[in-house]
């Protein structure tokens, strides 16, 4: 098991890498999952506000999940609501996306990544091993 103090600086995926991550939403539990495939060994860390990061031992972010995404997270970040409403059907049904939806998805993932980065910078002690 990895201790957070053993992980070097967190390396976030580039926008291009992030666009290749798999996205899914558990509608019943309200959890948004974004992760890289194929799956590799990683450790989950709670970062607060129901968000979790999956990090490799080298510090690469290979996934994250956000619990209570619609009822809690989006209420705190209403700027993401409109994009989410447009994206949700294609993520739940895994539909082939149109290029205009891909642009919305890219902007949505960038905003989501930025919010998680901001939260970690402002609350470094929030990062806890699980």
MMTF fields as JSON, N, C-alpha, C and O atoms, coordinates in Angstrom:
{
  "mmtfVersion": "1.0.0",
  "mmtfProducer": "UNKNOWN",
  "numBonds": 519,
  "numAtoms": 520,
  "numGroups": 130,
  "numChains": 1,
  "numModels": 1,
  "chainsPerModel": [1],
  "groupsPerChain": [130],
  "chainIdList": ["A"],
  "bondAtomList": [4, 2, 8, 6, 12, 10, 16, 14, 20, 18, 24, 22, 28, 26, 32, 30, 36, 34, 40, 38, 44, 42, 48, 46, 52, 50, 56, 54, 60, 58, 64, 62, 68, 66, 72, 70, 76, 74, 80, 78, 84, 82, 88, 86, 92, 90, 96, 94, 100, 98, 104, 102, 108, 106, 112, 110, 116, 114, 120, 118, 124, 122, 128, 126, 132, 130, 136, 134, 140, 138, 144, 142, 148, 146, 152, 150, 156, 154, 160, 158, 164, 162, 168, 166, 172, 170, 176, 174, 180, 178, 184, 182, 188, 186, 192, 190, 196, 194, 200, 198, 204, 202, 208, 206, 212, 210, 216, 214, 220, 218, 224, 222, 228, 226, 232, 230, 236, 234, 240, 238, 244, 242, 248, 246, 252, 250, 256, 254, 260, 258, 264, 262, 268, 266, 272, 270, 276, 274, 280, 278, 284, 282, 288, 286, 292, 290, 296, 294, 300, 298, 304, 302, 308, 306, 312, 310, 316, 314, 320, 318, 324, 322, 328, 326, 332, 330, 336, 334, 340, 338, 344, 342, 348, 346, 352, 350, 356, 354, 360, 358, 364, 362, 368, 366, 372, 370, 376, 374, 380, 378, 384, 382, 388, 386, 392, 390, 396, 394, 400, 398, 404, 402, 408, 406, 412, 410, 416, 414, 420, 418, 424, 422, 428, 426, 432, 430, 436, 434, 440, 438, 444, 442, 448, 446, 452, 450, 456, 454, 460, 458, 464, 462, 468, 466, 472, 470, 476, 474, 480, 478, 484, 482, 488, 486, 492, 490, 496, 494, 500, 498, 504, 502, 508, 506, 512, 510, 516, 514],
  "bondOrderList": [1, 1, 1, 1, 1, 1, 1, 1, 1, 1, 1, 1, 1, 1, 1, 1, 1, 1, 1, 1, 1, 1, 1, 1, 1, 1, 1, 1, 1, 1, 1, 1, 1, 1, 1, 1, 1, 1, 1, 1, 1, 1, 1, 1, 1, 1, 1, 1, 1, 1, 1, 1, 1, 1, 1, 1, 1, 1, 1, 1, 1, 1, 1, 1, 1, 1, 1, 1, 1, 1, 1, 1, 1, 1, 1, 1, 1, 1, 1, 1, 1, 1, 1, 1, 1, 1, 1, 1, 1, 1, 1, 1, 1, 1, 1, 1, 1, 1, 1, 1, 1, 1, 1, 1, 1, 1, 1, 1, 1, 1, 1, 1, 1, 1, 1, 1, 1, 1, 1, 1, 1, 1, 1, 1, 1, 1, 1, 1, 1],
  "groupList": [{"groupName": "UNK", "atomNameList": ["N", "CA", "C", "O"], "elementList": ["N", "C", "C", "O"], "formalChargeList": [0, 0, 0, 0], "bondAtomList": [1, 0, 2, 1, 3, 2], "bondOrderList": [1, 1, 2], "singleLetterCode": "X", "chemCompType": "L-PEPTIDE LINKING"}],
  "groupTypeList": [0, 0, 0, 0, 0, 0, 0, 0, 0, 0, 0, 0, 0, 0, 0, 0, 0, 0, 0, 0, 0, 0, 0, 0, 0, 0, 0, 0, 0, 0, 0, 0, 0, 0, 0, 0, 0, 0, 0, 0, 0, 0, 0, 0, 0, 0, 0, 0, 0, 0, 0, 0, 0, 0, 0, 0, 0, 0, 0, 0, 0, 0, 0, 0, 0, 0, 0, 0, 0, 0, 0, 0, 0, 0, 0, 0, 0, 0, 0, 0, 0, 0, 0, 0, 0, 0, 0, 0, 0, 0, 0, 0, 0, 0, 0, 0, 0, 0, 0, 0, 0, 0, 0, 0, 0, 0, 0, 0, 0, 0, 0, 0, 0, 0, 0, 0, 0, 0, 0, 0, 0, 0, 0, 0, 0, 0, 0, 0, 0, 0],
  "groupIdList": [1, 2, 3, 4, 5, 6, 7, 8, 9, 10, 11, 12, 13, 14, 15, 16, 17, 18, 19, 20, 21, 22, 23, 24, 25, 26, 27, 28, 29, 30, 31, 32, 33, 34, 35, 36, 37, 38, 39, 40, 41, 42, 43, 44, 45, 46, 47, 48, 49, 50, 51, 52, 53, 54, 55, 56, 57, 58, 59, 60, 61, 62, 63, 64, 65, 66, 67, 68, 69, 70, 71, 72, 73, 74, 75, 76, 77, 78, 79, 80, 81, 82, 83, 84, 85, 86, 87, 88, 89, 90, 91, 92, 93, 94, 95, 96, 97, 98, 99, 100, 101, 102, 103, 104, 105, 106, 107, 108, 109, 110, 111, 112, 113, 114, 115, 116, 117, 118, 119, 120, 121, 122, 123, 124, 125, 126, 127, 128, 129, 130],
  "secStructList": [7, 7, 7, 4, 4, 4, 1, 7, 1, 7, 5, 7, 7, 7, 2, 2, 2, 2, 2, 6, 1, 3, 3, 3, 3, 3, 6, 6, 6, 6, 3, 3, 3, 3, 3, 7, 1, 1, 7, 7, 7, 7, 3, 3, 3, 3, 3, 3, 6, 6, 3, 3, 3, 3, 3, 7, 6, 6, 7, 5, 3, 3, 3, 3, 3, 3, 6, 6, 0, 0, 0, 0, 0, 2, 2, 2, 7, 4, 4, 4, 2, 2, 2, 2, 2, 2, 2, 2, 2, 2, 2, 2, 2, 6, 7, 7, 7, 7, 2, 2, 2, 2, 2, 2, 2, 2, 2, 2, 2, 2, 2, 2, 2, 2, 2, 2, 2, 2, 2, 2, 2, 2, 7, 4, 4, 4, 7, 3, 3, 7],
  "xCoordList": [0.833, 0.0, 0.873, 1.946, 0.408, 1.134, 0.627, -0.578, 1.548, 1.212, 1.303, 2.194, 0.413, 0.398, 1.724, 2.11, 2.422, 3.699, 4.778, 5.803, 4.566, 5.527, 5.305, 6.149, 4.186, 3.874, 4.511, 4.355, 5.237, 5.806, 4.682, 3.509, 5.01, 4.005, 2.948, 3.257, 1.712, 0.609, 0.717, 0.859, 0.647, 0.68, -0.709, -1.162, -1.358, -2.695, -2.594, -1.612, -3.594, -3.574, -3.709, -4.358, -3.086, -3.263, -4.7, -5.414, -5.124, -6.488, -6.697, -7.767, -5.678, -5.788, -5.906, -6.733, -5.08, -5.166, -6.527, -7.133, -6.999, -8.277, -9.429, -10.388, -9.333, -10.401, -10.502, -11.54, -9.426, -9.427, -9.898, -10.092, -10.08, -10.534, -11.967, -12.733, -12.311, -13.665, -14.53, -14.068, -15.764, -16.676, -17.915, -18.461, -18.346, -19.604, -20.266, -19.62, -21.56, -22.335, -23.271, -24.06, -23.191, -24.094, -25.287, -25.241, -26.339, -27.508, -28.165, -28.64, -28.196, -28.842, -28.088, -28.706, -26.757, -25.944, -25.501, -25.032, -25.644, -25.274, -23.773, -23.305, -23.005, -21.549, -21.037, -21.389, -20.2, -19.545, -18.157, -17.392, -17.837, -16.529, -15.839, -16.445, -14.578, -13.765, -12.425, -11.743, -12.051, -10.866, -10.193, -10.81, -8.92, -8.112, -8.217, -8.293, -8.22, -8.13, -6.943, -6.629, -6.269, -6.576, -6.255, -5.436, -6.919, -6.719, -5.322, -4.81, -4.721, -3.408, -3.487, -4.442, -2.486, -2.469, -2.444, -1.667, -3.295, -3.386, -4.005, -4.555, -3.902, -4.464, -5.47, -5.231, -6.59, -7.609, -7.346, -7.043, -7.468, -7.303, -8.528, -8.963, -9.083, -10.196, -9.64, -8.663, -10.266, -9.787, -10.811, -10.629, -11.872, -12.877, -14.042, -13.945, -15.13, -16.354, -16.831, -17.424, -16.58, -17.032, -16.223, -16.642, -15.07, -14.221, -13.081, -12.553, -12.717, -11.636, -10.711, -11.169, -9.431, -8.437, -7.841, -7.608, -7.591, -6.852, -5.467, -5.316, -4.449, -3.078, -2.196, -2.319, -1.294, -0.275, 0.818, 0.826, 1.727, 2.83, 3.705, 4.375, 3.699, 4.515, 3.78, 4.341, 2.517, 1.77, 0.873, 0.288, 0.744, -0.145, -1.6, -1.96, -2.429, -3.866, -4.42, -4.375, -4.947, -5.498, -7.013, -7.644, -7.586, -9.028, -9.491, -8.717, -10.759, -11.373, -12.855, -13.438, -13.439, -14.885, -15.415, -14.719, -16.664, -17.309, -18.658, -19.542, -18.794, -20.042, -21.063, -20.706, -22.332, -23.424, -23.191, -23.36, -22.801, -22.399, -23.481, -23.218, -24.691, -25.749, -26.327, -26.603, -26.508, -27.189, -26.294, -26.783, -25.007, -24.107, -23.1, -23.046, -22.306, -21.23, -21.757, -21.262, -22.751, -23.26, -23.966, -24.002, -24.514, -25.125, -24.057, -24.301, -22.869, -21.755, -21.076, -20.369, -21.282, -20.635, -21.665, -21.622, -22.592, -23.682, -23.202, -23.937, -21.98, -21.454, -21.275, -21.166, -21.243, -21.091, -22.429, -22.471, -23.509, -24.826, -25.283, -25.706, -25.207, -25.715, -24.962, -25.567, -23.642, -22.842, -23.21, -23.359, -23.358, -23.697, -25.049, -25.186, -26.034, -27.35, -27.271, -28.014, -26.393, -26.226, -25.442, -25.707, -24.489, -23.627, -24.209, -23.922, -25.003, -25.457, -26.06, -25.698, -26.954, -27.528, -26.473, -26.561, -25.495, -24.488, -23.552, -23.031, -23.337, -22.478, -23.229, -22.659, -24.482, -25.255, -25.49, -25.336, -25.855, -26.183, -24.986, -25.097, -23.839, -22.62, -22.88, -22.431, -23.612, -23.92, -22.692, -21.777, -22.686, -21.639, -21.91, -23.013, -20.904, -21.125, -20.855, -19.995, -21.603, -21.4, -20.229, -19.861, -19.65, -18.486, -18.834, -17.991, -20.062, -20.423, -20.522, -20.186, -20.972, -21.013, -19.593, -19.304, -18.705, -17.306, -16.666, -15.861, -17.012, -16.474, -16.996, -16.248, -18.264, -18.843, -18.181, -17.859, -17.978, -17.342, -15.928, -15.529, -15.173, -13.806, -13.808, -12.999, -14.703, -14.79, -15.231, -14.73, -16.161, -16.653, -15.532, -15.341, -14.787, -13.703, -12.602, -12.023, -12.307, -11.296, -11.735, -10.937, -12.999, -13.514, -13.522, -13.211, -13.877, -13.891, -12.48, -12.263, -11.534, -10.133, -9.62, -8.939, -9.935, -9.497, -10.057, -9.363, -11.322, -11.942, -11.264, -11.017, -10.96, -10.272, -8.861, -8.415, -8.165, -6.829, -6.894, -6.09, -7.852, -8.012, -8.305, -7.725, -9.196, -9.547, -8.321, -8.108, -7.523, -6.329, -5.302, -4.652, -5.146, -4.193, -4.637, -3.805, -5.93, -6.434, -6.589, -6.635, -6.67, -6.899, -5.942, -6.405, -4.649, -3.711, -3.846, -3.547, -4.284, -4.431, -5.683, -5.868, -6.527, -7.71, -7.382, -8.182, -6.212, -5.852, -5.573, -4.607, -6.399, -6.247, -6.229, -6.946, -5.425, -5.296, -6.536, -7.044, -7.007, -8.123, -7.797, -8.598],
  "yCoordList": [-1.186, 0.0, 1.243, 1.271, 2.231, 3.475, 4.485, 4.628, 5.17, 6.262, 7.543, 7.676, 8.47, 9.707, 10.449, 11.125, 10.336, 11.043, 10.439, 11.077, 9.223, 8.571, 8.909, 8.6, 9.535, 9.849, 11.18, 12.166, 11.213, 12.492, 13.456, 13.157, 14.553, 15.54, 14.872, 14.034, 15.255, 14.696, 15.197, 16.395, 14.264, 14.616, 14.375, 13.242, 15.489, 15.427, 15.064, 15.414, 14.364, 14.039, 15.309, 16.272, 15.289, 16.408, 16.383, 15.402, 17.446, 17.487, 16.376, 15.769, 16.112, 15.041, 13.676, 12.85, 13.447, 12.187, 12.048, 10.976, 13.121, 13.098, 12.767, 12.1, 13.229, 12.955, 11.457, 10.989, 10.713, 9.276, 8.457, 7.247, 9.111, 8.411, 7.939, 8.555, 6.874, 6.343, 7.115, 7.471, 7.366, 8.102, 7.243, 6.658, 7.176, 6.494, 7.165, 7.827, 6.973, 7.568, 6.513, 5.936, 6.257, 5.339, 6.173, 6.85, 6.113, 6.957, 6.634, 7.537, 5.361, 4.955, 5.498, 5.975, 5.43, 5.915, 7.366, 7.977, 7.928, 9.318, 9.56, 10.628, 8.565, 8.675, 8.801, 8.004, 9.811, 10.005, 9.377, 9.659, 8.525, 7.874, 8.316, 8.314, 8.692, 9.021, 8.325, 8.586, 7.436, 6.624, 6.194, 6.145, 5.89, 5.447, 3.939, 3.212, 3.493, 2.067, 1.828, 2.707, 0.714, -0.388, -0.006, 0.873, -0.687, -0.394, -0.831, -1.856, -0.042, -0.347, -0.22, 0.34, -0.741, -0.661, 0.798, 1.604, 1.112, 2.483, 2.454, 1.443, 3.576, 3.737, 4.878, 5.904, 4.701, 5.751, 6.639, 6.159, 7.935, 8.912, 9.811, 10.32, 10.009, 10.93, 12.346, 12.656, 13.199, 14.58, 15.57, 16.781, 15.068, 15.941, 16.183, 15.972, 16.623, 16.93, 15.749, 15.945, 14.519, 13.33, 12.98, 12.138, 13.606, 13.321, 12.388, 12.467, 11.51, 10.545, 10.597, 10.711, 10.514, 10.422, 9.033, 8.463, 8.479, 7.226, 7.604, 8.155, 7.3, 7.667, 6.437, 5.519, 6.428, 5.391, 5.752, 6.859, 4.836, 5.112, 6.259, 6.915, 6.504, 7.597, 8.934, 9.949, 8.948, 10.198, 10.542, 11.626, 9.634, 9.894, 9.719, 8.717, 10.702, 10.586, 9.723, 10.104, 8.546, 7.655, 7.54, 6.778, 8.291, 8.282, 9.085, 9.393, 9.415, 10.046, 9.749, 9.42, 9.87, 9.702, 10.766, 11.249, 11.108, 12.11, 11.556, 11.31, 11.368, 10.869, 12.002, 13.177, 11.625, 12.61, 13.727, 14.907, 13.334, 14.301, 15.323, 16.526, 14.854, 15.797, 16.555, 17.75, 15.872, 16.496, 17.353, 18.249, 17.098, 17.877, 18.663, 19.891, 17.953, 18.614, 19.676, 20.803, 19.327, 20.307, 21.486, 22.58, 21.279, 22.415, 23.392, 24.596, 22.875, 23.745, 24.364, 25.364, 23.779, 24.236, 24.344, 23.583, 25.294, 25.405, 25.717, 25.495, 26.229, 26.52, 25.254, 25.335, 24.092, 22.824, 22.16, 21.202, 22.655, 22.018, 21.915, 20.844, 22.983, 22.98, 21.964, 21.209, 21.951, 20.981, 19.559, 18.682, 19.333, 18.001, 17.545, 16.398, 18.421, 18.05, 17.61, 16.721, 18.212, 17.836, 16.527, 15.74, 16.3, 15.122, 13.859, 12.753, 14.013, 12.869, 11.741, 10.585, 12.012, 10.891, 10.081, 8.855, 10.746, 10.003, 9.215, 8.175, 9.695, 8.971, 7.775, 6.689, 7.953, 6.85, 5.755, 4.572, 6.131, 5.14, 4.74, 3.859, 5.381, 5.116, 5.236, 4.418, 6.272, 6.523, 7.026, 7.594, 6.811, 7.421, 8.915, 9.356, 9.693, 11.127, 11.895, 11.533, 12.936, 13.86, 14.769, 14.903, 15.382, 16.238, 17.44, 17.894, 17.968, 19.102, 18.675, 19.455, 17.461, 16.947, 16.698, 16.928, 16.232, 16.035, 17.342, 17.342, 18.446, 19.75, 20.131, 20.655, 19.872, 20.148, 19.254, 19.708, 17.98, 17.049, 17.496, 17.45, 17.924, 18.39, 19.586, 19.642, 20.535, 21.71, 21.306, 21.838, 20.371, 19.896, 19.223, 19.52, 18.318, 17.612, 18.565, 18.4, 19.551, 20.547, 21.333, 21.556, 21.75, 22.491, 21.613, 22.079, 20.345, 19.415, 19.19, 19.203, 18.987, 18.81, 20.061, 19.961, 21.213, 22.475, 22.648, 23.116, 22.265, 22.382, 21.459, 21.86, 20.232, 19.313, 19.808, 19.709, 20.336, 20.885, 22.061, 22.148, 22.964, 24.12, 23.672, 24.19, 22.72, 22.235, 21.659, 21.929, 20.874, 20.286, 21.343, 21.224, 22.366, 23.433, 24.21, 24.6, 24.437, 25.21, 24.381, 24.931, 23.068, 22.178, 20.99, 19.85, 21.205, 20.079, 19.023, 17.854, 19.402, 18.41, 17.544, 16.551, 17.905, 17.12, 15.779, 14.846, 15.677, 14.452, 13.365, 13.454, 12.346, 11.283, 9.925, 9.677, 9.033, 7.669, 6.859, 6.943, 6.077, 5.177, 3.826, 2.897],
  "zCoordList": [0.0, 0.0, 0.0, 0.602, -0.662, -0.776, 0.231, 0.44, 0.842, 1.743, 0.929, 0.09, 1.157, 0.373, 0.454, -0.5, 1.566, 1.695, 0.801, 0.562, 0.303, -0.577, -2.045, -2.886, -2.356, -3.746, -4.112, -3.391, -5.245, -5.687, -6.089, -5.865, -6.654, -7.07, -7.942, -8.788, -7.722, -8.504, -9.94, -10.182, -10.888, -12.306, -12.896, -13.054, -13.212, -13.795, -15.258, -15.911, -15.794, -17.221, -18.052, -17.644, -19.22, -20.15, -20.636, -20.427, -21.277, -21.81, -22.833, -22.888, -23.638, -24.637, -23.948, -24.333, -22.936, -22.191, -21.524, -21.552, -20.931, -20.236, -21.185, -20.796, -22.41, -23.373, -23.694, -24.163, -23.441, -23.69, -22.486, -22.597, -21.342, -20.149, -20.355, -21.096, -19.714, -19.764, -18.763, -17.679, -19.129, -18.253, -18.019, -18.954, -16.782, -16.503, -15.306, -14.494, -15.229, -14.146, -13.608, -14.357, -12.319, -11.641, -11.193, -10.165, -11.969, -11.727, -10.39, -9.701, -10.019, -8.774, -7.563, -6.612, -7.593, -6.471, -6.632, -5.672, -7.841, -8.071, -8.114, -7.719, -8.598, -8.608, -10.034, -10.903, -10.268, -11.559, -11.482, -10.559, -12.455, -12.545, -13.824, -14.895, -13.714, -14.881, -14.657, -13.666, -15.58, -15.342, -16.643, -17.708, -16.515, -17.65, -17.779, -16.788, -19.014, -19.291, -20.192, -20.994, -20.118, -19.217, -17.778, -17.51, -16.874, -15.454, -15.025, -15.475, -14.152, -13.601, -12.081, -11.542, -11.41, -9.948, -9.511, -10.023, -8.57, -8.071, -6.684, -6.248, -6.007, -4.679, -4.713, -5.35, -4.032, -3.96, -2.754, -1.661, -2.972, -1.912, -1.872, -2.905, -0.687, -0.513, -0.546, 0.137, -1.341, -1.421, -0.875, -0.996, -0.284, 0.303, -0.625, -1.833, -0.06, -0.807, -1.641, -2.702, -1.177, -1.888, -3.111, -3.905, -3.286, -4.448, -4.048, -2.939, -4.967, -4.778, -5.983, -7.12, -5.739, -6.814, -6.8, -5.734, -7.989, -8.131, -8.628, -9.718, -7.813, -8.142, -8.214, -7.403, -9.204, -9.261, -8.262, -7.723, -8.016, -7.096, -7.582, -6.784, -8.9, -9.442, -9.427, -9.84, -8.95, -8.819, -9.982, -10.006, -10.965, -12.098, -11.676, -11.059, -12.013, -11.78, -12.912, -14.082, -12.538, -13.564, -13.447, -14.18, -12.531, -12.418, -11.223, -10.317, -11.24, -10.087, -10.095, -11.128, -8.951, -8.839, -7.896, -7.002, -8.127, -7.282, -6.852, -7.674, -5.546, -4.973, -4.907, -4.833, -4.934, -4.888, -5.894, -5.588, -7.095, -8.107, -8.413, -8.414, -8.673, -9.054, -7.861, -7.959, -6.749, -5.609, -4.731, -4.044, -4.74, -3.897, -4.74, -4.663, -5.542, -6.284, -7.25, -7.26, -8.056, -9.029, -8.367, -8.931, -7.202, -6.484, -6.023, -5.951, -5.711, -5.322, -6.533, -6.403, -7.714, -8.945, -10.066, -11.033, -9.931, -10.907, -12.326, -13.289, -12.463, -13.797, -14.631, -15.855, -13.991, -14.706, -15.033, -15.805, -14.459, -14.605, -16.054, -16.489, -16.792, -18.177, -19.028, -19.79, -18.892, -19.644, -19.237, -20.088, -17.926, -17.451, -18.007, -18.431, -18.008, -18.517, -19.973, -20.388, -20.744, -22.138, -22.284, -23.192, -21.398, -21.491, -20.872, -21.331, -19.861, -19.078, -19.921, -19.701, -20.866, -21.64, -22.396, -22.455, -22.965, -23.729, -22.819, -23.221, -21.606, -20.663, -20.089, -19.974, -19.733, -19.157, -20.191, -19.887, -21.388, -22.413, -23.259, -24.112, -23.033, -23.802, -25.307, -26.11, -25.647, -27.048, -27.788, -27.191, -29.083, -29.892, -29.879, -30.204, -29.502, -29.327, -30.617, -31.42, -30.776, -31.885, -31.552, -30.385, -32.546, -32.317, -31.442, -30.669, -31.547, -30.697, -29.234, -28.343, -28.974, -27.606, -27.109, -25.935, -27.982, -27.596, -27.137, -26.205, -27.777, -27.368, -25.985, -25.16, -25.735, -24.421, -23.38, -22.282, -23.726, -22.803, -22.46, -21.297, -23.455, -23.208, -22.261, -21.335, -22.483, -21.607, -20.204, -19.214, -20.124, -18.837, -18.049, -16.87, -18.691, -18.008, -17.581, -16.508, -18.399, -18.039, -16.802, -15.891, -16.77, -15.611, -14.365, -13.269, -14.535, -13.411, -12.879, -11.668, -13.765, -13.371, -12.665, -11.644, -13.189, -12.589, -11.188, -10.286, -11.009, -9.691, -8.688, -7.551, -9.092, -8.19, -7.865, -6.722, -8.858, -8.621, -7.647, -6.719, -7.858, -6.986, -5.559, -4.604, -5.425, -4.094, -3.382, -2.2, -4.089, -3.477, -3.097, -2.058, -3.914, -3.604, -2.37, -1.55, -2.233, -1.107, 0.158, 1.259, 0.014, 1.148, 1.116, 1.057, 1.153, 1.003, 2.085, 1.841, 3.261, 4.328, 4.117, 4.821, 3.171, 2.901, 2.257, 2.324, 1.635, 0.943, 1.952, 2.71, 1.974, 2.958, 2.335, 1.366, 2.868, 2.369, 2.74, 3.858, 1.778, 2.052, 1.471, 1.579]
}
